[in-house]
Amino acid sequence: MRLDRWKIVLERIKTIPEHPVLTSCLVLLALAMIVFGLSYSYYVEDYYNFVGQVLAEAHGMLFDIAVIGILIYWLNENGQKRMRIRTYLDEIEDFRLWESEEAAFRTAGNIKRLNRYRKYKLDLVNCYLTRTNLSNVILKGSNLNTANITHSNLIQGNLENARMNQTDFEGSNLNQVNLCRSYASGANFSNTFLIKSNLEGSFLIKANFENALLTEANLQGSVLMGANLKNANLLKADLRGVEGLTVEQLLEAKTLQNALLDDSLREQLMAQAPELIEP
């Protein structure tokens, strides 16, 4: 009978390491008994002096926690942050050239997570981002060359100074997007919404704006050499100082009513197609 009880006790002792909290409490209790036992004589003979030394050690412990503990915590958090950023970048690289719904949504999610860590300049060359929601994302200075961003939402996004050569935005919503000083030669903006978008100073050589809605868009100082403006809505658009823009391109537009134009272009349009610019 006693043997069975000892077996039960031994089995329970063996299970103690499986419970970290219980193990820690038992270790603390054992060490406390040893320390208090060895210090008993000091409690009896030199209590006040001993307590003073203990308090001095307590102050040192607080200093260690305040300085070393916080420093270690900061270094740990900073290291974990870099690891997470590296993971998100690696996932974007893994999904590059993979044309699937999963690849599009995973890449878009990683872009938003990187934005939360203030990482805006990303390599998105050849990335598949069709039918995703990228509204309010910041991709300043990013490389989106030849990316597929068709039928997506980029409302109020910031793509300032980004590279978007040969990028496909067909059917996407880019209302109020900042594309200032971007490089989008050969980009496809057909059937896109670019209402109140800022394309000031952008390179749009041979870009396709067929059927695009450019109402109140700012194209001032941009380069539109060879750009396709067939059936584009340029109502109230700012086209002052645009380089490479010809009357032949503007004649293909759907409307230029209340658009801001250089005097020479306005005069030629008034002579050839006044209905385009007059209400």
C-alpha positions, 0 to 999 in steps of 0.5 A: 500500500505504501509502495503504491503511494510512493509510486503516485508521489514519484509520478507527480514529481516527474510531471512538475517540469511540465508546468513552468509556473509551478516549477518556478515557484518551487525553485523560488521557494527552495532558494528563499529557504536557503537564503533566509536560512543563511541570513538568519544570524544577520537578522538577529545581530545586525538587522538595521545595517543588513536591511540598509544593504538590502535596500541599496541592492534593491535600488541597483536592481531598479536601475538595471531594470530601467536601463538594461531591461528597457534597452534589451526590450527596444533591441528585441522589438527593433529586431522583430520589426526588421524580421517582419519587414524582411518577411513581407518583402520576401513574400512579395518576391515569392508571389512575383510573376504569379498571376492568381487571385491569391498572389494579388491579395497576398501582395496587396496585403504585404504592401499595406503592412509595409506601409504601416512600418513606413516602408514606401519605396518597394520593388513591385516589378511584374507584380500581379495586383489585379482587382485589389484594394490599394486605396490610400497606399503610399508607394513614393519612389516605388518601381511598378514597371510592367505590373498588372494593376487592372480593375483595382482601387488606388483612390487617394494613393500616393505614387509620387516619383514612382516608375510605372513604365508599361504598367497596366491600370486598365479599368482601375479607379485612380481618383485623386491619386498623386502621380506627380513627377512619375515615370509612366511611359507606355502605361495603359490608363484606358478606361480608368478614373483619374478624377482630380488626379495629380500628374504634374511633371510626369513622363507619359510618353505614348501612354494610353488614356483611351476612354479615361476620365480625366476630369479636373486632372492636373497634367501641367508640365507633363510630357504627353508625346505620342499619348493616346487621348482618344475619347478621353474626358478632359473636362476642367483638366489643366494642360498648361505647359504640357510637352509634346502635346499636339492638336491632333491628339486633342482632337480625338478627346471626348471633351475639353470644356473649361480645360486650361490650355496654352494659348497656341493650342486653344487658338488652333482648337477654336479654329478646327473644333470649337465644340470641344472647348466651348460649353 
